[in-house]
Amino acid sequence: MVLADAIRLKINNLLDEYNVNVWYVCKYSGIPCSTLTTFLNGKTKLLKLDTLLHICEVFNITLNEFFEDSIFYDVEAE
């Protein structure tokens, strides 16, 4: 799996786990909804690291916790 797809999958898993939607994450992170939506829809390939950090803050997890998932064990560069 490529890195962008793994990040998308992890974010979607967090949305499901916390039972929230993209709008909620955007509201509490300050990230424009267009930024997150275009990434999750695959129209953009990567998020900036600070954007990902803001997403993690909404879920009250660290970047380390975000990437401590088996999803990331076999990621590849595009």
C-alpha positions in Angstrom: 0.0 0.0 0.0 1.3 3.5 -0.8 1.7 5.9 2.1 -1.1 8.3 1.1 -3.6 5.4 1.0 -2.4 4.2 4.4 -2.9 7.7 5.9 -6.3 7.9 4.3 -7.3 4.5 5.7 -6.0 5.5 9.2 -7.9 8.8 9.2 -11.1 7.0 8.0 -10.6 4.4 10.8 -10.3 7.2 13.4 -13.5 8.9 12.0 -15.3 5.6 12.5 -13.8 4.8 15.8 -14.7 8.2 17.3 -18.0 8.4 15.4 -17.3 11.8 13.9 -17.3 13.2 10.4 -14.9 15.3 8.4 -16.7 18.5 9.3 -16.1 17.8 13.0 -12.4 17.3 12.4 -12.2 20.5 10.3 -14.0 22.5 12.9 -11.9 21.5 15.8 -8.5 21.4 14.0 -8.8 24.6 12.0 -8.0 22.7 8.8 -10.1 23.9 5.8 -12.6 21.2 4.9 -11.6 21.4 1.3 -8.0 20.4 2.3 -9.1 17.3 4.2 -11.9 16.3 1.8 -9.7 16.5 -1.3 -7.1 14.3 0.4 -9.6 11.8 1.6 -11.1 11.6 -1.9 -7.7 11.0 -3.4 -7.5 14.2 -5.4 -4.3 15.2 -3.5 -1.6 12.7 -2.7 -0.2 13.9 0.7 -1.0 16.1 3.7 1.6 18.4 5.2 2.9 17.0 8.5 1.5 20.0 10.5 -1.9 19.3 9.0 -1.7 15.7 10.1 -0.6 16.9 13.6 -3.7 19.0 13.8 -5.9 16.0 12.9 -4.1 14.0 15.6 -4.9 16.7 18.2 -8.6 16.4 17.4 -8.4 12.7 18.3 -6.1 13.4 21.3 -3.3 11.2 19.9 0.3 11.8 19.0 1.9 11.4 15.6 3.7 8.5 17.0 0.4 6.9 18.0 -1.1 7.7 14.6 1.7 5.7 12.9 1.8 2.9 15.4 -0.6 0.8 13.4 -0.1 -2.3 11.3 -1.4 -0.3 8.3 2.0 1.3 8.1 4.2 -1.8 8.3 4.5 -2.3 4.5 3.9 1.1 3.0 5.7 2.1 -0.1 6.5 5.4 -1.7 4.6 6.3 -4.9 
